[in-house]
Amino acid sequence: MAENPNPDVFQDAQEQVDAIAQLTQLVIQQTNTVNALLAALGNAQVGAPVAASASTFALTPGKVGVEAVIDYSTKHGSSVYKEYKAALPTVWDLKGKGLVVFIQEFLTRAQDAGWTQGTMQVTKFNNADGTPIDLITEYGKIDVDTLKAQCDVFLLPGGANFQTRATQNNKLMAECLLSSVTASAKQALIADRGQYTFDGTIYAPVLFKHMMKIATLDNKATSKWLRDQLKQMPAVMLEVKGNIDDFFNTFDKWHTQLIGRGEDLDDALDCLWDGLKAAPCEKFSKWIQDKYDLHIEDDPTWGPITVEELTKRVKAKYNLMVTNKEYGSASKEQAEIIALRAQIDALKGDLKLSVAPKGNSKGDKKDKKGGEKGGKEKKTKNTKAKGDKQRQKQEESWKKTPPKDGEPTTKTVGDHTFNWCVHHMAWVWHRSENCDLGKKRAAEQNHVSYAAAVNSSPIETGTSSNFQALMSTLAQAALDEE
């Protein structure tokens, strides 16, 4: 007969089964909890990966989180500090000549570093009238006291933005400015540190304005002077010998300073057109004139034009012509102008040679009695009344009028016969070939003679009456000296 099982064994087994069932139920509950949490996060299945956060797009490190303080304890913060406090590509001497390049490079740095963005920016302020201005391009539209007061907000303890990103931007900006000037310019700024340093802190915006003040004063950049220069752009074109890049650099230098002083030139565009039309290249000048006509006629194919847009289009045309070796040939009219100037310069030299220096002759020395040495009688100048002299000049004004092309060079006036003298550029009694003045000049000159300059002029006489009249006037001055 089999033994009865031990009741204690059955009890222990039942307890183990119950324990396993409880653990299984707990696992099921925990699994459901996890699934519910994942579902709340947008994951439908157990074990689905959590989506990564989207990256913030920015063109430069300085434009990332422009409102947040830069953590300089991190590698990223340290690299940002080194990059944006560094000197600009071109070191500046605080002279007006390099002002445009400096402003362009500094504006790029300010934008890359985030100094111009958000509520923590340090380049945009309101002037005394409450008008918003951009300090970098309109530094002349705000006074120092108004500028400093707005900088106090992020530089003075207790200011609303003290020890924020704006405070850091000011520090970076100050170091960049002081690192971007020559040694001599830096010494000048250090000597003037009281103009932009307050309570031991450099106010970078005030420092920038002070630098602009030094540059414009050094270049005599008063508003009137700048306006006068901008109205002389045709002369600038001749001075730079038609180099369009140099031409625009000069225009930008003066125009930028004028705008920076809070002013502008209403006809700045016209000044630019006038200068471009003086370019010493026939093909280029014709292109400019054609575009100018479209501009005047408001032709829609050319469109409304600004100084900036005109600069862009003209530079593109110039670069294309230079690449194709089409730029540089002067027009016939421009060649004539150059020839005229050369001849006028030569004539001026001839007139100087024809006039004997005063007080340079040994015989001019006077003795103690007031007479000349050697017993010669002192000469007296034949003077006429002022009114008679003026009337005589009016009556004889015809003597300065040259014969027109094809007209005879001899004519009779009253009882006298007059000949046109190419040396005196006037109607006289003698012929050109017998002129003592011409012979004297021919002997004194080692270069092309005065007569050759007149008779062999490349300019047709039919189109140079103004020039001949000018020559006549200058020649008459030589007659008066005789």
C-alpha positions as CSV (number, residue, x, y, z in Angstrom):
1,M,0.0,0.0,0.0
2,A,1.5,3.3,-1.1
3,E,2.5,6.0,1.4
4,N,0.5,9.2,1.5
5,P,2.4,12.3,0.2
6,N,3.7,14.7,2.7
7,P,1.3,17.7,2.9
8,D,4.2,20.1,3.6
9,V,5.7,19.4,0.2
10,F,2.4,20.2,-1.6
11,Q,2.2,23.5,0.3
12,D,5.7,24.6,-0.7
13,A,5.1,23.9,-4.3
14,Q,1.8,25.8,-4.3
15,E,3.5,28.8,-2.8
16,Q,6.2,28.8,-5.5
17,V,3.6,28.6,-8.3
18,D,1.7,31.5,-6.7
19,A,5.0,33.5,-6.5
20,I,5.8,32.9,-10.1
21,A,2.3,34.0,-11.1
22,Q,2.7,37.2,-9.1
23,L,6.1,38.0,-10.7
24,T,4.6,37.3,-14.2
25,Q,1.7,39.7,-13.5
26,L,4.2,42.3,-12.2
27,V,6.3,42.0,-15.4
28,I,3.1,42.4,-17.5
29,Q,2.2,45.5,-15.6
30,Q,5.7,47.1,-16.0
31,T,5.6,46.3,-19.7
32,N,2.3,48.0,-20.1
33,T,3.6,51.1,-18.2
34,V,6.7,51.3,-20.5
35,N,4.5,50.9,-23.6
36,A,2.2,53.7,-22.3
37,L,5.2,56.0,-21.8
38,L,6.5,55.3,-25.2
39,A,3.1,55.8,-26.7
40,A,2.9,59.2,-25.0
41,L,6.3,60.1,-26.6
42,G,4.8,59.2,-30.0
43,N,6.3,55.7,-30.3
44,A,3.8,53.0,-31.2
45,Q,6.1,50.0,-30.6
46,V,8.2,48.8,-27.7
47,G,11.8,49.6,-28.3
48,A,11.2,52.3,-31.0
49,P,14.2,54.8,-31.0
50,V,13.6,58.3,-29.6
51,A,13.9,60.9,-32.4
52,A,17.0,63.2,-32.3
53,S,16.6,66.9,-31.8
54,A,16.8,69.0,-35.1
55,S,20.1,71.0,-35.6
56,T,20.0,74.8,-35.7
57,F,21.1,76.2,-39.1
58,A,23.4,79.2,-39.1
59,L,26.0,80.5,-41.5
60,T,28.6,81.2,-38.8
61,P,29.1,80.1,-35.2
62,G,28.4,83.7,-34.0
63,K,24.9,83.5,-35.4
64,V,23.9,80.5,-33.3
65,G,21.9,81.5,-30.3
66,V,22.5,85.2,-30.6
67,E,20.5,85.9,-27.4
68,A,22.4,83.3,-25.2
69,V,25.6,83.9,-23.3
70,I,28.7,82.3,-24.8
71,D,30.1,79.7,-22.5
72,Y,33.9,80.3,-22.7
73,S,34.6,77.2,-20.6
74,T,33.7,75.1,-23.6
75,K,35.9,74.4,-26.6
76,H,33.2,76.0,-28.8
77,G,33.0,79.1,-26.8
78,S,36.8,79.5,-26.7
79,S,37.0,79.1,-30.5
80,V,34.3,81.8,-31.0
81,Y,36.2,84.2,-28.8
82,K,39.5,83.7,-30.7
83,E,37.8,84.0,-34.1
84,Y,35.9,87.2,-33.6
85,K,38.3,89.2,-31.6
86,A,41.0,88.7,-34.2
87,A,42.2,91.6,-36.4
88,L,40.5,92.3,-39.7
89,P,42.2,91.2,-43.0
90,T,43.4,94.7,-43.7
91,V,45.2,96.7,-41.0
92,W,44.1,100.3,-41.1
93,D,46.1,103.5,-40.3
94,L,43.0,105.6,-39.5
95,K,43.4,107.6,-42.8
96,G,40.6,108.5,-45.0
97,K,42.1,106.5,-47.9
98,G,41.4,103.1,-46.3
99,L,38.1,104.0,-44.7
100,V,35.9,102.2,-47.2
101,V,37.8,99.0,-47.0
102,F,37.8,99.1,-43.2
103,I,34.0,99.7,-43.0
104,Q,33.3,96.9,-45.4
105,E,35.5,94.4,-43.5
106,F,34.2,95.5,-40.1
107,L,30.6,95.2,-41.2
108,T,31.3,91.6,-42.4
109,R,32.9,90.7,-39.1
110,A,30.0,92.3,-37.1
111,Q,27.4,90.3,-39.1
112,D,29.4,87.0,-38.8
113,A,29.9,87.4,-35.1
114,G,26.2,88.2,-34.4
115,W,26.9,91.7,-33.2
116,T,24.2,93.1,-35.5
117,Q,21.4,90.6,-34.6
118,G,18.7,90.2,-31.9
119,T,18.1,92.1,-28.8
120,M,21.8,91.7,-27.7
121,Q,23.2,93.5,-30.8
122,V,25.6,96.4,-30.3
123,T,25.5,98.3,-33.6
124,K,22.0,99.7,-33.9
125,F,20.9,102.6,-31.7
126,N,18.4,105.5,-31.7
127,N,19.7,109.0,-32.1
128,A,18.7,112.0,-30.0
129,D,15.5,112.4,-32.1
130,G,14.6,108.8,-31.6
131,T,15.4,107.8,-35.2
132,P,17.0,104.3,-35.5
133,I,20.5,104.4,-37.1
134,D,23.1,101.8,-38.0
135,L,26.3,102.9,-36.3
136,I,28.6,101.2,-38.9
137,T,27.2,103.0,-41.9
138,E,25.6,106.1,-40.2
139,Y,28.2,106.9,-37.5
140,G,27.6,110.7,-38.1
141,K,23.9,110.6,-37.2
142,I,24.3,110.1,-33.5
143,D,26.2,112.1,-30.8
144,V,28.6,110.5,-28.3
145,D,26.4,111.2,-25.2
146,T,23.4,109.6,-26.7
147,L,25.4,106.6,-27.9
148,K,27.1,106.2,-24.5
149,A,23.8,106.3,-22.6
150,Q,22.4,103.4,-24.6
151,C,25.7,101.4,-24.1
152,D,25.3,101.9,-20.3
153,V,22.4,99.4,-20.5
154,F,24.7,96.5,-21.1
155,L,28.0,97.8,-19.7
156,L,27.1,99.4,-16.3
157,P,26.4,97.2,-13.3
158,G,22.6,97.3,-12.7
159,G,21.9,97.8,-16.4
160,A,19.1,95.8,-17.9
161,N,21.4,93.8,-20.1
162,F,24.6,93.8,-17.9
163,Q,26.6,90.6,-18.1
164,T,24.6,89.2,-21.0
165,R,25.5,88.4,-24.6
166,A,25.5,92.1,-25.4
167,T,28.3,92.7,-22.8
168,Q,30.3,89.9,-24.4
169,N,29.7,91.4,-27.9
170,N,31.1,94.7,-26.7
171,K,34.3,93.1,-25.5
172,L,34.8,91.2,-28.7
173,M,34.1,94.3,-30.8
174,A,36.6,96.4,-28.8
175,E,39.4,93.9,-29.1
176,C,38.7,93.5,-32.8
177,L,38.9,97.3,-33.4
178,L,42.1,97.8,-31.5
179,S,43.7,94.8,-33.2
180,S,42.9,96.1,-36.7
181,V,44.9,99.3,-36.7
182,T,48.6,100.1,-37.3
183,A,51.0,100.6,-34.4
184,S,51.0,104.4,-34.8
185,A,47.2,104.5,-35.1
186,K,46.9,102.4,-31.9
187,Q,49.2,104.8,-30.0
188,A,46.9,107.7,-31.1
189,L,43.8,105.8,-29.8
190,I,45.5,104.9,-26.5
191,A,46.3,108.6,-26.1
192,D,42.6,109.3,-26.6
193,R,41.3,106.5,-24.4
194,G,39.4,108.9,-22.2
195,Q,37.1,109.6,-25.2
196,Y,35.8,106.0,-25.2
197,T,36.7,104.4,-21.9
198,F,34.4,104.9,-18.9
199,D,34.9,103.4,-15.4
200,G,37.7,101.2,-16.8
201,T,35.5,99.7,-19.5
202,I,36.0,100.3,-23.3
203,Y,32.7,101.2,-24.9
204,A,33.2,99.6,-28.3
205,P,30.5,101.5,-30.2
206,V,31.9,104.8,-28.8
207,L,35.4,103.7,-29.8
208,F,34.2,103.0,-33.4
209,K,32.7,106.5,-33.6
210,H,35.9,108.0,-32.3
211,M,37.9,106.2,-35.0
212,M,35.6,107.5,-37.7
213,K,36.0,111.1,-36.3
214,I,39.8,110.8,-36.5
215,A,39.6,109.4,-40.1
216,T,37.3,112.1,-41.4
217,L,39.1,115.0,-39.8
218,D,42.5,113.8,-41.1
219,N,41.0,113.8,-44.6
220,K,39.5,117.3,-44.3
221,A,36.2,115.6,-44.8
222,T,33.8,118.4,-44.2
223,S,30.5,118.1,-45.9
224,K,31.2,120.9,-48.3
225,W,34.6,119.5,-49.2
226,L,33.1,116.0,-49.8
227,R,30.3,117.4,-52.0
228,D,32.9,119.4,-54.0
229,Q,35.0,116.3,-54.6
230,L,32.0,114.3,-55.8
231,K,31.2,116.9,-58.4
232,Q,34.7,116.5,-59.8
233,M,34.3,112.9,-60.9
234,P,35.2,113.6,-64.6
235,A,38.6,114.9,-63.3
236,V,39.0,111.8,-61.2
237,M,38.4,109.6,-64.2
238,L,41.3,111.3,-66.0
239,E,43.5,111.2,-62.9
240,V,43.1,107.4,-62.6
241,K,43.6,107.0,-66.3
242,G,40.4,105.3,-66.9
243,N,40.8,102.5,-64.3
244,I,37.2,101.9,-63.3
245,D,38.0,100.1,-60.1
246,D,40.1,103.0,-58.9
247,F,37.4,105.4,-60.1
248,F,34.7,103.7,-58.0
249,N,37.0,103.3,-55.0
250,T,37.5,107.1,-55.0
251,F,33.8,107.7,-55.4
252,D,32.9,105.3,-52.6
253,K,35.5,106.8,-50.3
254,W,33.9,110.3,-50.5
255,H,30.3,109.2,-50.7
256,T,30.6,106.8,-47.8
257,Q,32.1,109.5,-45.6
258,L,29.3,111.9,-46.6
259,I,26.6,109.4,-45.7
260,G,28.4,108.5,-42.5
261,R,28.3,112.2,-41.5
262,G,24.5,111.9,-41.7
263,E,24.2,113.6,-45.1
264,D,24.0,112.7,-48.7
265,L,24.2,114.3,-52.2
266,D,20.9,114.6,-54.1
267,D,22.7,114.3,-57.4
268,A,25.2,111.7,-56.4
269,L,24.0,109.4,-59.3
270,D,24.4,112.3,-61.8
271,C,28.0,112.9,-60.5
272,L,28.7,109.2,-61.1
273,W,27.3,109.3,-64.6
274,D,29.3,112.4,-65.5
275,G,32.5,110.8,-64.3
276,L,31.8,107.5,-66.2
277,K,31.2,109.4,-69.5
278,A,34.7,110.8,-69.3
279,A,36.3,107.3,-69.5
280,P,39.1,107.2,-72.0
281,C,37.8,104.3,-74.1
282,E,35.6,105.0,-77.1
283,K,33.6,101.7,-76.9
284,F,33.1,101.9,-73.2
285,S,32.1,105.6,-73.4
286,K,29.5,104.8,-76.1
287,W,28.1,102.0,-73.9
288,I,27.8,104.4,-71.0
289,Q,26.1,107.1,-73.1
290,D,23.6,104.5,-74.4
291,K,22.8,103.4,-70.9
292,Y,22.6,107.0,-69.7
293,D,20.0,107.7,-72.4
294,L,17.9,104.8,-71.2
295,H,18.2,106.1,-67.7
296,I,17.0,109.6,-68.7
297,E,14.1,108.2,-70.7
298,D,13.1,105.8,-67.8
299,D,13.3,102.9,-70.2
300,P,11.9,99.8,-68.5
301,T,14.6,97.6,-70.0
302,W,17.2,99.4,-68.0
303,G,15.0,99.9,-65.0
304,P,15.2,102.2,-62.0
305,I,18.9,102.6,-61.2
306,T,20.7,103.4,-57.9
307,V,24.3,104.2,-57.2
308,E,24.8,100.7,-56.0
309,E,23.2,99.1,-59.0
310,L,25.0,101.3,-61.5
311,T,28.3,100.4,-59.8
312,K,27.5,96.7,-60.1
313,R,26.5,96.8,-63.7
314,V,29.4,99.1,-64.9
315,K,32.0,97.0,-63.1
316,A,30.7,93.9,-64.8
317,K,30.9,95.6,-68.2
318,Y,34.4,96.9,-67.5
319,N,35.7,93.5,-66.3
320,L,34.3,91.8,-69.4
321,M,35.9,94.4,-71.7
322,V,39.2,94.1,-69.9
323,T,39.1,90.3,-70.2
324,N,38.4,90.6,-73.9
325,K,41.1,93.2,-74.3
326,E,38.6,95.7,-75.6
327,Y,39.1,98.4,-73.0
328,G,41.7,101.3,-73.4
329,S,41.4,102.8,-76.9
330,A,40.7,106.5,-76.7
331,S,38.1,108.1,-78.9
332,K,39.0,110.8,-81.5
333,E,37.6,113.6,-79.3
334,Q,39.5,112.3,-76.3
335,A,42.7,112.1,-78.2
336,E,42.3,115.7,-79.4
337,I,41.8,116.8,-75.8
338,I,45.0,115.1,-74.8
339,A,46.8,116.8,-77.7
340,L,45.3,120.2,-76.7
341,R,46.6,119.8,-73.2
342,A,50.1,118.8,-74.4
343,Q,50.2,121.8,-76.7
344,I,49.0,124.2,-74.1
345,D,51.7,122.9,-71.7
346,A,54.3,123.4,-74.4
347,L,53.0,127.0,-75.1
348,K,53.2,127.9,-71.4
349,G,56.8,126.8,-71.4
350,D,57.5,128.8,-74.5
351,L,56.0,132.0,-73.0
352,K,58.1,131.6,-69.9
353,L,61.2,131.3,-72.1
354,S,60.3,134.4,-74.1
355,V,60.0,136.7,-71.1
356,A,63.4,137.8,-69.8
357,P,63.9,137.3,-66.1
358,K,63.7,140.5,-64.1
359,G,66.5,141.7,-61.9
360,N,68.8,139.0,-63.2
361,S,71.0,141.1,-65.6
362,K,74.3,142.5,-64.5
363,G,73.5,145.8,-66.2
364,D,70.3,146.2,-64.1
365,K,72.2,147.1,-61.0
366,K,71.9,150.7,-60.0
367,D,74.5,153.0,-58.8
368,K,74.2,155.1,-55.7
369,K,72.9,158.1,-57.6
370,G,69.9,156.2,-58.9
371,G,71.2,155.8,-62.4
372,E,72.4,152.6,-64.0
373,K,76.1,151.5,-63.9
374,G,78.1,152.3,-67.0
375,G,76.6,155.8,-67.4
376,K,73.6,154.6,-69.3
377,E,70.5,156.7,-69.2
378,K,67.7,155.2,-67.2
379,K,64.8,154.2,-69.4
380,T,61.3,155.2,-68.6
381,K,58.3,153.1,-69.4
382,N,55.8,154.6,-71.9
383,T,52.6,154.5,-70.0
384,K,49.1,155.3,-71.2
385,A,46.0,156.3,-69.3
386,K,44.0,153.3,-68.2
387,G,40.9,154.4,-70.1
388,D,42.9,154.8,-73.3
389,K,44.5,151.4,-72.9
390,Q,41.2,149.7,-72.4
391,R,39.7,151.5,-75.5
392,Q,42.7,150.5,-77.5
393,K,42.3,146.8,-76.6
394,Q,38.6,146.9,-77.6
395,E,39.4,148.5,-81.0
396,E,42.2,146.0,-81.7
397,S,40.4,142.9,-80.5
398,W,40.2,141.7,-84.1
399,K,43.9,141.2,-84.0
400,K,43.4,138.2,-81.7
401,T,40.8,136.5,-84.0
402,P,42.6,133.9,-86.1
403,P,41.6,133.3,-89.8
404,K,39.1,130.5,-90.4
405,D,40.1,127.4,-92.3
406,G,40.7,128.3,-95.9
407,E,40.8,132.1,-95.4
408,P,43.9,134.1,-96.4
409,T,46.5,134.9,-93.9
410,T,47.0,138.4,-95.2
411,K,44.5,141.3,-95.1
412,T,44.4,145.1,-95.3
413,V,42.9,147.2,-92.5
414,G,42.8,150.9,-93.2
415,D,46.2,151.9,-94.8
416,H,48.1,148.9,-93.4
417,T,48.6,145.3,-94.5
418,F,48.5,142.7,-91.7
419,N,49.8,139.1,-91.7
420,W,48.7,136.3,-89.3
421,C,51.7,135.3,-87.3
422,V,51.7,131.8,-86.0
423,H,54.2,132.7,-83.3
424,H,52.4,135.7,-81.9
425,M,49.0,134.2,-82.7
426,A,47.9,137.7,-83.8
427,W,47.6,139.9,-86.9
428,V,50.9,141.8,-87.2
429,W,52.9,143.7,-89.9
430,H,55.6,141.0,-90.4
431,R,55.3,137.5,-91.8
432,S,55.6,134.4,-89.8
433,E,58.9,133.4,-91.5
434,N,60.4,136.7,-90.6
435,C,59.2,136.8,-87.0
436,D,62.1,137.5,-84.5
437,L,60.1,135.8,-81.7
438,G,59.8,132.6,-83.7
439,K,63.6,132.6,-84.4
440,K,64.3,133.2,-80.8
441,R,62.2,130.4,-79.6
442,A,63.6,128.0,-82.2
443,A,67.1,128.8,-80.9
444,E,66.1,128.4,-77.3
445,Q,64.1,125.2,-77.5
446,N,65.6,121.7,-77.6
447,H,62.2,120.1,-78.1
448,V,59.5,120.5,-80.7
449,S,59.4,124.2,-81.6
450,Y,56.4,126.4,-81.0
451,A,55.8,126.9,-84.7
452,A,55.8,123.1,-85.3
453,A,53.3,122.6,-82.4
454,V,50.9,125.0,-84.1
455,N,51.4,124.1,-87.8
456,S,51.6,120.3,-87.3
457,S,48.7,120.0,-84.8
458,P,46.8,116.7,-85.3
459,I,43.6,118.7,-84.7
460,E,41.8,119.9,-87.8
461,T,41.8,123.8,-87.9
462,G,38.1,123.7,-88.7
463,T,37.3,122.1,-85.4
464,S,39.8,123.9,-83.2
465,S,38.8,127.6,-83.3
466,N,38.4,127.7,-79.6
467,F,41.9,126.3,-79.2
468,Q,43.3,128.9,-81.6
469,A,41.5,131.7,-79.7
470,L,43.1,130.4,-76.5
471,M,46.5,130.3,-78.1
472,S,45.9,133.9,-79.4
473,T,45.1,135.1,-75.9
474,L,48.3,133.5,-74.5
475,A,50.3,134.9,-77.3
476,Q,48.9,138.4,-76.7
477,A,50.1,138.0,-73.1
478,A,53.6,137.5,-74.5
479,L,53.2,140.7,-76.6
480,D,52.2,142.6,-73.5
481,E,55.3,141.4,-71.7
482,E,57.4,142.7,-74.6
